[in-house]
Amino acid sequence: MRQWARRGTRPRQPADQRYESAYLFGAICPARGIGAALALPFADTQAMQLHLDEIARTVRRGAHAVLLLDRAG
């Protein structure tokens, strides 16, 4: 967004707040027909830990889970 101003001045530039983002974390078990998912306003280490905790609550004790991470840093 461009804004014209006199040279040497610093005009106020309001932030564009028309959009909000959500980050979706999800996992499914096709064999059991269940899943675990979170919608969060951020994607960082803490969010990933929340997702792993949610998966851990869903996976049966003694079972294994395989995670495929798309575009994970």
SVG drawing of the C-alpha trace seen along z (x, -y; Angstrom):
<svg xmlns="http://www.w3.org/2000/svg" viewBox="-14 -18 28 70">
<polyline fill="none" stroke="black" stroke-width="0.4" points="0.0,0.0 1.4,-3.4 0.9,-6.6 2.0,-10.1 3.5,-12.5 5.7,-15.6 9.4,-15.0 10.8,-14.8 7.6,-13.8 6.5,-10.4 2.8,-9.8 0.8,-7.3 0.2,-4.1 -2.6,-1.9 -2.0,1.8 -4.1,3.9 -6.3,6.0 -8.8,7.4 -7.3,10.9 -6.5,13.3 -4.6,16.6 -5.1,20.0 -2.7,22.9 -4.2,26.3 -2.6,29.3 -4.2,32.7 -3.6,36.4 -5.9,39.4 -6.0,43.1 -7.9,44.5 -8.0,48.0 -9.8,46.8 -11.6,43.9 -10.4,41.3 -8.3,38.2 -6.7,35.5 -6.7,31.9 -6.0,28.3 -6.6,24.9 -4.1,22.4 -3.3,18.7 0.4,19.5 2.8,22.2 5.9,22.6 7.6,25.1 4.9,24.7 2.1,25.3 3.9,28.4 4.2,29.7 0.5,29.2 -0.2,31.2 2.1,34.0 0.4,34.1 -3.0,34.3 -1.8,37.2 -0.4,38.9 -3.8,38.8 -5.4,40.4 -2.9,43.2 -3.5,46.4 -1.0,47.4 1.6,49.7 0.8,48.6 3.1,46.6 2.4,43.4 4.2,42.2 4.3,38.5 4.8,37.0 5.4,33.2 4.8,31.1 7.1,28.1 8.2,28.4 11.2,26.3"/>
</svg>
